């Protein structure tokens, strides 16, 4: 799973990109966190190019119940929380969870 941000974002170097976000999910009980890493596109990610530095959240922390932590929808819950955090910066409706990369 990943997140497509459907709006233009400026990198720290001043370039504009429409980032594709991959989450490195690290799980610890009783909380979970995801490191958010951004590439300028899905192709850049799949090609192994370097990530870009953008002014978007780099860490998503999610407080979960034990049922959520051990349940079948853990990855979806973390991605949804990351979308909420990104959309606080980019605006509502600008992110889509991509299930098949």
N, C-alpha and C positions, 0 to 999 in steps of 0.2 A: 504494500500500500504506500501511497505517497499523496501529496497535496499539490494541485495545480492552482497557483495564484493568478487569477484572470484579470490582472490590472498591471500596469507598468510600475515598476519600483526602481528607485535609483540606488546604484551600488555606492560603496564608500569612495570609489574612484571617480564617481560622477557619470558613469554610464547608465543607460536605462535598460532594464531587462524585465521579462515577464517570468519570474522564477518558478521553478519546479522544486518542491520541497520534499526531501527524504527525511524520515524520522528514524533516528537511532534510538530505539526504545530500550531503556534500562529499567528493569523491574526490581523493586525492593518492597517488602511488606513492612509497614502498612501503607506505603505510598508508592506511586509510580512516577517516573519522569521520562521525558523524551527530549533528546537533543535534536534540535531542528537545524538541518544543514540545507542550504539553498544552492541550486544550480540554475544557470540562465535558461535552461530548457531541459525537457526530458531527454532529448538526444545528447546533450552535453553530459548528463548523468550516465546514460547508458554507454557513452563512449569513454567514460573514465576521465573526463576533463575535470579540472579543479573547480571546487565550489566557489561561489561568489559571496562577498561580504555585503549584506544589505541591512538596512535599518528596520529589521523585523525581529520578533522574539527568537531567541536562540535556545530557550529551554522552556518546556511545558511541564509543569508539575500538576499532577492530578491526584486528588484525595479519593480513594476508592474504598468501598466496603469489601469485606473478605469475599462476598459472593461475586462482586464485579471482578476482583483480582483473580479469582480462580475460575471465573465463568468463560463462556465461549466468545464473548464480545469484547474482550480486553483491548485488542488492537484498535477496534472501531471506536471505543470510548476515548482512547488516548488521542486518536486522530481528530475526533470531534472537538476535544478540548483545545488541541493545537489550532484548529480552524478558528475557534472562538477568539483565541489570543491574536492570531494573525489579522483577523477581520477587525479587531479593535484599532488596528493601524490602517489597514487597506480599505475598510468600509464593508458594510453588510453585503452578503451575497457574492463576494469576490473570490471565494475559494471553493474548490471541488475536491473531494476525496477520490483519488484514482486507485481503483482496486487492482487493475491488471497492468503492471508496467512491464 
